[in-house]
Amino acid sequence: MDAEARFDRLVREAEDAPLDGWDFSWLDGRATEQRPSWGYLLQMSAWMAGARAALDIQTGGGEVLAEVPTLAPVTVATEGWPPNVPTARRNLEPRGVTVVDVPEDAALPFPDAAFDLVVSRHPNVALWTEIARVLEPGGTYLSQQIGPGSNRELAEFLTGPRVVGPERHPDTATAGARAAGLVVEDLRVESPATTFHDIGAVVYFLRKVIWAVPDFSPERYRERLFDLHTLIERDGPFTAHAQRFLIRARRPGP
């Protein structure tokens, strides 16, 4: 099979792959991502085990929350992307979790001080005033977030140099938390490697992680994708670096 035919086959496989939920198992054997050393799931599980009422904001398909061994007696999750909502309900409702359809940039439909724990893994939007409002005094917010310029090497291979704004910077998150009246108790930053073994993995990743290259389509970027395919076939896997930070904040109170 010549290079172009193999390229077309790999791209077609990635285009046909389903994108439901936040499950990346399609990439098994085709891409790898290092995990941050702090172990978000372990941390969230420890906090959840001691919580009375917990909220998971922007849960995706509920895949991460579903792995928590012991949930809070009252556990609620929100999700705003329509394709993810039924997946989240399928994953979480059997465990007693209520899944609420809430747009990511909308106010949270919960009373003040309703939760002693709020968590969120990779939120697209962090509404700090709403997070502070629904936390009870003394309550904790724990979140792993995507930092600025995540997987920039991959994006710039396709688009050329990019300007990275402050929106996802951990300093911006810290300032937002403090402005909402929260006390930041922990902040950690890491740049784990993401390695792509074939062009199909790249296409699938960019279809799913839509903020990496917002105007991405295989047709629009075919020429650069083929260049990247040639590079991988010749030199081996292509590595980019994700940007991740962990932030833990508390609402002051008893």
C-alpha positions as CSV (number, residue, x, y, z in Angstrom):
1,M,0.0,0.0,0.0
2,D,1.5,3.3,-1.0
3,A,1.8,6.3,1.4
4,E,-1.2,8.2,0.2
5,A,-3.5,5.1,0.2
6,R,-2.4,4.3,3.8
7,F,-2.9,7.9,4.8
8,D,-6.5,7.9,3.3
9,R,-7.3,4.6,5.1
10,L,-6.1,5.9,8.5
11,V,-7.9,9.2,8.2
12,R,-11.1,7.5,7.1
13,E,-10.9,5.2,10.2
14,A,-10.6,8.2,12.4
15,E,-13.5,10.0,10.7
16,D,-15.7,7.0,11.2
17,A,-14.9,6.5,14.9
18,P,-17.7,7.6,17.3
19,L,-17.0,10.6,19.6
20,D,-19.6,10.0,22.3
21,G,-18.6,10.9,25.9
22,W,-15.0,11.5,27.0
23,D,-13.7,8.0,26.3
24,F,-10.4,7.9,24.5
25,S,-10.2,4.1,24.3
26,W,-10.2,4.2,20.5
27,L,-6.6,5.5,20.8
28,D,-5.4,2.5,22.7
29,G,-2.2,1.4,20.9
30,R,-2.3,4.4,18.7
31,A,-1.5,7.3,21.1
32,T,-0.3,7.6,24.7
33,E,-0.7,10.5,27.2
34,Q,1.3,10.8,30.3
35,R,-0.8,11.5,33.4
36,P,0.1,14.3,35.8
37,S,1.9,13.0,38.9
38,W,-0.7,14.3,41.4
39,G,-3.3,11.6,40.4
40,Y,-6.5,13.5,40.0
41,L,-8.8,10.5,40.3
42,L,-7.1,9.4,43.5
43,Q,-7.4,12.9,45.0
44,M,-11.0,13.3,43.9
45,S,-11.9,9.9,45.3
46,A,-10.3,10.8,48.7
47,W,-12.3,14.0,48.9
48,M,-15.5,12.4,47.7
49,A,-15.3,9.7,50.4
50,G,-15.6,12.3,53.1
51,A,-18.1,14.6,51.4
52,R,-21.8,15.0,52.3
53,A,-23.0,16.5,49.0
54,A,-20.8,16.7,45.9
55,L,-21.1,18.4,42.5
56,D,-19.1,17.4,39.4
57,I,-19.2,20.2,36.9
58,Q,-18.9,19.5,33.2
59,T,-18.6,15.7,33.8
60,G,-18.3,14.9,30.1
61,G,-19.7,11.3,29.7
62,G,-19.3,10.7,33.4
63,E,-16.4,8.4,32.8
64,V,-14.1,9.8,35.5
65,L,-16.8,10.2,38.2
66,A,-18.0,6.7,37.5
67,E,-14.5,5.4,38.6
68,V,-14.8,6.9,42.1
69,P,-15.1,4.0,44.6
70,T,-17.2,5.8,47.2
71,L,-19.5,8.7,46.1
72,A,-20.9,11.3,48.4
73,P,-24.4,10.4,49.7
74,V,-25.7,13.2,47.5
75,T,-23.8,13.4,44.2
76,V,-24.9,15.6,41.2
77,A,-23.2,16.1,37.9
78,T,-23.7,18.7,35.2
79,E,-23.0,18.5,31.5
80,G,-23.8,20.9,28.7
81,W,-22.7,19.2,25.4
82,P,-25.9,17.4,24.2
83,P,-24.2,14.3,22.9
84,N,-22.5,13.7,26.3
85,V,-25.7,14.0,28.4
86,P,-27.2,10.6,27.7
87,T,-23.8,9.0,28.0
88,A,-23.3,10.6,31.4
89,R,-26.7,9.4,32.5
90,R,-26.0,5.9,31.3
91,N,-22.7,5.8,33.3
92,L,-23.8,7.6,36.4
93,E,-27.5,7.1,37.2
94,P,-27.1,3.4,38.1
95,R,-24.9,4.7,40.9
96,G,-27.5,7.2,42.1
97,V,-25.9,10.3,40.5
98,T,-28.3,12.9,39.2
99,V,-27.1,14.3,35.9
100,V,-28.4,17.8,35.0
101,D,-28.2,19.3,31.5
102,V,-26.6,22.7,32.1
103,P,-24.7,24.8,29.5
104,E,-21.1,25.3,30.5
105,D,-21.4,29.1,30.6
106,A,-24.8,29.2,32.4
107,A,-25.5,29.8,36.1
108,L,-25.7,26.6,38.1
109,P,-29.3,25.6,39.0
110,F,-28.6,24.9,42.6
111,P,-29.2,26.7,45.9
112,D,-26.5,28.7,47.7
113,A,-24.2,26.6,49.8
114,A,-25.7,23.3,48.5
115,F,-22.4,21.3,48.3
116,D,-19.4,20.8,50.6
117,L,-17.4,19.5,47.6
118,V,-17.3,20.7,44.0
119,V,-15.0,19.0,41.5
120,S,-14.3,19.4,37.8
121,R,-11.9,17.7,35.4
122,H,-10.9,19.6,32.3
123,P,-13.7,22.2,32.5
124,N,-14.0,24.4,29.4
125,V,-15.3,27.2,31.4
126,A,-14.8,27.9,35.2
127,L,-17.5,30.2,36.5
128,W,-15.8,31.1,39.8
129,T,-18.6,33.1,41.3
130,E,-21.0,30.2,40.7
131,I,-18.5,27.7,42.2
132,A,-18.1,29.9,45.3
133,R,-21.9,30.4,45.6
134,V,-22.8,26.7,45.6
135,L,-20.0,25.8,48.0
136,E,-21.0,25.8,51.7
137,P,-18.6,27.7,54.0
138,G,-15.6,25.5,54.5
139,G,-16.3,23.6,51.3
140,T,-13.7,22.6,48.8
141,Y,-13.3,23.0,45.1
142,L,-10.9,20.5,43.3
143,S,-10.2,20.7,39.6
144,Q,-7.7,19.5,37.0
145,Q,-7.6,22.0,34.2
146,I,-6.1,22.4,30.7
147,G,-3.4,25.0,30.7
148,P,-2.4,27.5,27.9
149,G,-1.0,26.2,24.7
150,S,-1.8,22.6,25.4
151,N,-0.3,20.3,22.7
152,R,0.9,23.4,21.0
153,E,3.5,21.5,18.9
154,L,0.7,19.6,17.2
155,A,-1.5,22.7,16.6
156,E,1.4,24.7,15.2
157,F,2.5,21.9,12.9
158,L,-0.9,22.4,11.2
159,T,-1.6,26.1,11.6
160,G,1.8,27.8,12.0
161,P,2.8,29.9,15.0
162,R,0.0,30.8,17.4
163,V,-0.5,33.4,20.1
164,V,-1.4,31.9,23.4
165,G,-3.8,34.0,25.5
166,P,-4.1,34.2,29.2
167,E,-7.5,32.6,29.4
168,R,-6.3,29.1,30.5
169,H,-3.3,30.2,32.5
170,P,-3.1,28.9,36.1
171,D,-2.5,32.5,37.3
172,T,-5.8,33.5,35.7
173,A,-7.6,30.7,37.5
174,T,-6.0,31.7,40.8
175,A,-7.0,35.3,40.3
176,G,-10.6,34.2,39.4
177,A,-10.8,32.0,42.5
178,R,-9.6,34.7,44.8
179,A,-11.8,37.3,43.3
180,A,-14.8,35.0,44.0
181,G,-13.8,34.9,47.7
182,L,-12.1,31.5,47.6
183,V,-8.7,30.7,49.3
184,V,-6.4,28.8,46.9
185,E,-4.7,26.0,49.0
186,D,-2.9,24.1,46.3
187,L,-1.7,24.8,42.8
188,R,0.5,22.5,40.7
189,V,1.5,22.7,37.0
190,E,2.9,20.0,34.7
191,S,3.5,19.4,31.0
192,P,2.9,15.7,30.3
193,A,3.8,14.2,26.9
194,T,1.2,13.2,24.3
195,T,2.6,10.8,21.7
196,F,0.8,10.0,18.4
197,H,1.8,6.8,16.6
198,D,-0.2,7.3,13.4
199,I,-2.1,10.0,11.6
200,G,-5.4,8.4,12.4
201,A,-4.7,9.0,16.1
202,V,-4.0,12.7,15.3
203,V,-7.3,13.1,13.4
204,Y,-9.3,11.4,16.0
205,F,-7.8,13.5,18.8
206,L,-8.4,16.8,16.9
207,R,-12.0,15.8,16.2
208,K,-12.6,15.1,19.8
209,V,-10.5,17.9,21.5
210,I,-12.1,20.6,19.4
211,W,-10.4,23.5,21.1
212,A,-6.9,22.4,20.0
213,V,-7.5,23.5,16.4
214,P,-11.0,25.0,16.4
215,D,-11.5,25.0,12.7
216,F,-10.1,21.5,12.2
217,S,-11.4,19.2,9.5
218,P,-9.4,16.5,7.7
219,E,-10.3,18.2,4.4
220,R,-9.2,21.7,5.4
221,Y,-5.8,20.4,6.8
222,R,-5.2,17.5,4.4
223,E,-1.9,18.8,3.0
224,R,-0.4,19.4,6.5
225,L,-1.8,16.2,7.8
226,F,-0.2,14.3,4.9
227,D,3.1,16.0,5.7
228,L,2.7,14.9,9.4
229,H,1.8,11.4,8.2
230,T,5.0,11.3,6.1
231,L,7.0,12.5,9.1
232,I,5.6,9.8,11.4
233,E,6.1,7.0,8.8
234,R,9.7,8.1,8.4
235,D,10.9,9.2,11.8
236,G,8.5,7.5,14.2
237,P,5.9,8.8,16.7
238,F,5.1,12.5,17.0
239,T,5.2,14.0,20.5
240,A,3.5,17.1,21.8
241,H,3.1,18.3,25.4
242,A,-0.2,18.8,27.2
243,Q,-0.5,21.6,29.8
244,R,-2.2,20.6,33.0
245,F,-2.7,22.2,36.4
246,L,-4.4,21.2,39.6
247,I,-6.1,23.8,41.7
248,R,-7.7,23.2,45.1
249,A,-9.5,26.1,46.7
250,R,-11.7,26.5,49.8
251,R,-14.6,28.8,50.6
252,P,-13.7,30.4,54.0
253,G,-15.9,29.4,56.9
254,P,-16.1,26.8,59.7
